[in-house]
Amino acid sequence: MHKPVVLKKGRETPVRAGHPWVFSQGIEGDASFAPGEPVSVLSFDGAFVGTGIVNPLSDIRVRMLDGSDVTPDASYFHERFSRLLDYKGTLLSADSTGFRLVNADADRIPGLIADIYGSCLVVQFHAMSAEAFRKPILEALEKLVNPGVIVERSDLDVRKREGLQPIPARILKGSLKGCPSFTENGLTFFADVMHGQKTGFFLDQRTAREAVGRYVKSKTLLNLFSYSGAFGVYGARHGAKHVVNVDISERAQETARDNFRVNGFTGAGVEFAVKDAFEYLYDSRDRFDVVVCDPPAFAKTQRAIEKALKAYTSLNAQCIAKLSENGVLLTSSCSGRVSMDDFRHTVRVAAYQSRRRMHILHEFSHAPDHTDALSFPEGRYLKTMVLRALD
């Protein structure tokens, strides 16, 4: 048993149900703890609830690690990562070598992201619960995965909420020449692991990318906020006659060009526009059979929600207006503070403003290797809808 943290009466119920967070106001007393210290979480009446990692510098005072009494050393993490690797492998096609091995609190490895891109492992330590165990975590991952390259992307402002400072992107093992490659459903992609968004690629949109293929054959496709161009690459594989990728970042468009090129999709049927997506929608007079709209998060704080909902409404209204007759829109929100109901409402209002009736074909969250724990709704951030215009 570790040093005890006693919960207030009734506060053990969500933790026993699997929720990974204990907030400061849910703890009885004011015992002194060191940041990153393992603790035994007890109910008000002294019953054992589980092992957690405490951080007195954070409102999330304890992040749960295990329902048993465990010691978080290299052996423990190796066993946990091994189970995750076996399980995540069952969620992938045989021709996919890019996936999320560890999805932080949802996988009960709180504060840690670990993504695999072929022979490259990318890690993020975004909370004290992972930072305090950096050495055994890295030791276990390297032993299990044996990557040629390990990159750390802990360049995150969210670390400041944990009493930590962001760490610039760095290579912890090996060396890189350009971007590492990996496969996804038989397609090859490059991940910009040192400079790109997230850990270098949007692995979480795999399910949505697969869905695009059903609707693009012999169609025109507009890929907004295209980043790596991955939606466009899937569109090209499934027979789209024309693909336009729009992103404000020249660096992202260079990676997108490489992703099209390595898969053999080049020529007059593929375009890359280095432009703000809102400006493109305003300036362009073209219509498209399929529009993909996957913007960055509009609401990173609670105060930004109202403004974000207005932005989603405006953006989706413009996208719907861009659809040709009976066109298909794939639209996403990765703002965790915006619920699926809120997002659906913005698209409903956008359709009304565009004077078009829309039929929902599919709704997705993140790909299943990005564990979506039923007891942890806060971990569900990505919302994607596929809709058809009923003209």
Secondary structure in CASP SS format (residue, H / E / C, confidence):
PFRMAT SS
TARGET T0000
AUTHOR 0000-0000-0000
METHOD secondary structure of the structure
MODEL  1
M C 1.00
H C 1.00
K E 1.00
P E 1.00
V E 1.00
V E 1.00
L E 1.00
K C 1.00
K C 1.00
G C 1.00
R C 1.00
E H 1.00
T H 1.00
P H 1.00
V H 1.00
R H 1.00
A C 1.00
G C 1.00
H C 1.00
P C 1.00
W E 1.00
V E 1.00
F E 1.00
S H 1.00
Q H 1.00
G H 1.00
I E 1.00
E C 1.00
G C 1.00
D C 1.00
A C 1.00
S C 1.00
F C 1.00
A C 1.00
P C 1.00
G C 1.00
E E 1.00
P E 1.00
V E 1.00
S E 1.00
V E 1.00
L E 1.00
S C 1.00
F C 1.00
D C 1.00
G C 1.00
A C 1.00
F E 1.00
V E 1.00
G E 1.00
T E 1.00
G E 1.00
I E 1.00
V E 1.00
N C 1.00
P C 1.00
L C 1.00
S C 1.00
D C 1.00
I E 1.00
R E 1.00
V E 1.00
R E 1.00
M E 1.00
L E 1.00
D E 1.00
G C 1.00
S C 1.00
D C 1.00
V C 1.00
T C 1.00
P C 1.00
D C 1.00
A H 1.00
S H 1.00
Y H 1.00
F H 1.00
H H 1.00
E H 1.00
R H 1.00
F H 1.00
S H 1.00
R H 1.00
L H 1.00
L H 1.00
D H 1.00
Y H 1.00
K H 1.00
G H 1.00
T C 1.00
L C 1.00
L C 1.00
S C 1.00
A C 1.00
D C 1.00
S C 1.00
T C 1.00
G E 1.00
F E 1.00
R E 1.00
L E 1.00
V E 1.00
N E 1.00
A H 1.00
D H 1.00
A H 1.00
D H 1.00
R C 1.00
I C 1.00
P C 1.00
G C 1.00
L E 1.00
I E 1.00
A E 1.00
D E 1.00
I E 1.00
Y E 1.00
G C 1.00
S C 1.00
C E 1.00
L E 1.00
V E 1.00
V E 1.00
Q E 1.00
F E 1.00
H C 1.00
A C 1.00
M H 1.00
S H 1.00
A H 1.00
E H 1.00
A C 1.00
F C 1.00
R H 1.00
K H 1.00
P H 1.00
I H 1.00
L H 1.00
E H 1.00
A H 1.00
L H 1.00
E H 1.00
K H 1.00
L H 1.00
V H 1.00
N C 1.00
P C 1.00
G C 1.00
V E 1.00
I E 1.00
V E 1.00
E E 1.00
R C 1.00
S C 1.00
D C 1.00
L C 1.00
D H 1.00
V H 1.00
R H 1.00
K H 1.00
R H 1.00
E H 1.00
G C 1.00
L C 1.00
Q C 1.00
P C 1.00
I C 1.00
P C 1.00
A C 1.00
R E 1.00
I E 1.00
L E 1.00
K E 1.00
G C 1.00
S C 1.00
L C 1.00
K C 1.00
G C 1.00
C C 1.00
P C 1.00
S E 1.00
F E 1.00
T E 1.00
E E 1.00
N C 1.00
G C 1.00
L E 1.00
T E 1.00
F E 1.00
F E 1.00
A C 1.00
D C 1.00
V C 1.00
M C 1.00
H C 1.00
G C 1.00
Q C 1.00
K C 1.00
T C 1.00
G C 1.00
F C 1.00
F C 1.00
L H 1.00
D H 1.00
Q H 1.00
R H 1.00
T H 1.00
A H 1.00
R H 1.00
E H 1.00
A H 1.00
V H 1.00
G C 1.00
R C 1.00
Y C 1.00
V C 1.00
K C 1.00
S C 1.00
K C 1.00
T E 1.00
L E 1.00
L E 1.00
N E 1.00
L E 1.00
F C 1.00
S C 1.00
Y C 1.00
S C 1.00
G C 1.00
A H 1.00
F H 1.00
G H 1.00
V H 1.00
Y H 1.00
G H 1.00
A H 1.00
R H 1.00
H C 1.00
G C 1.00
A C 1.00
K C 1.00
H E 1.00
V E 1.00
V E 1.00
N E 1.00
V E 1.00
D E 1.00
I C 1.00
S C 1.00
E H 1.00
R H 1.00
A H 1.00
Q H 1.00
E H 1.00
T H 1.00
A H 1.00
R H 1.00
D H 1.00
N H 1.00
F H 1.00
R H 1.00
V H 1.00
N C 1.00
G C 1.00
F C 1.00
T C 1.00
G C 1.00
A C 1.00
G C 1.00
V E 1.00
E E 1.00
F E 1.00
A E 1.00
V E 1.00
K C 1.00
D C 1.00
A H 1.00
F H 1.00
E H 1.00
Y H 1.00
L H 1.00
Y H 1.00
D H 1.00
S C 1.00
R C 1.00
D C 1.00
R C 1.00
F E 1.00
D E 1.00
V E 1.00
V E 1.00
V E 1.00
C E 1.00
D C 1.00
P C 1.00
P C 1.00
A C 1.00
F C 1.00
A C 1.00
K C 1.00
T C 1.00
Q H 1.00
R H 1.00
A H 1.00
I H 1.00
E H 1.00
K H 1.00
A H 1.00
L H 1.00
K H 1.00
A H 1.00
Y H 1.00
T H 1.00
S H 1.00
L H 1.00
N H 1.00
A H 1.00
Q H 1.00
C H 1.00
I H 1.00
A H 1.00
K C 1.00
L E 1.00
S E 1.00
E E 1.00
N E 1.00
G E 1.00
V E 1.00
L E 1.00
L E 1.00
T E 1.00
S E 1.00
S E 1.00
C C 1.00
S C 1.00
G C 1.00
R C 1.00
V C 1.00
S C 1.00
M H 1.00
D H 1.00
D H 1.00
F H 1.00
R H 1.00
H H 1.00
T H 1.00
V H 1.00
R H 1.00
V H 1.00
A H 1.00
A H 1.00
Y H 1.00
Q H 1.00
S C 1.00
R C 1.00
R C 1.00
R C 1.00
M E 1.00
H E 1.00
I E 1.00
L E 1.00
H E 1.00
E E 1.00
F E 1.00
S C 1.00
H C 1.00
A C 1.00
P C 1.00
D C 1.00
H C 1.00
T C 1.00
D C 1.00
A C 1.00
L C 1.00
S C 1.00
F C 1.00
P H 1.00
E H 1.00
G H 1.00
R C 1.00
Y C 1.00
L C 1.00
K E 1.00
T E 1.00
M E 1.00
V E 1.00
L E 1.00
R E 1.00
A E 1.00
L C 1.00
D C 1.00
END
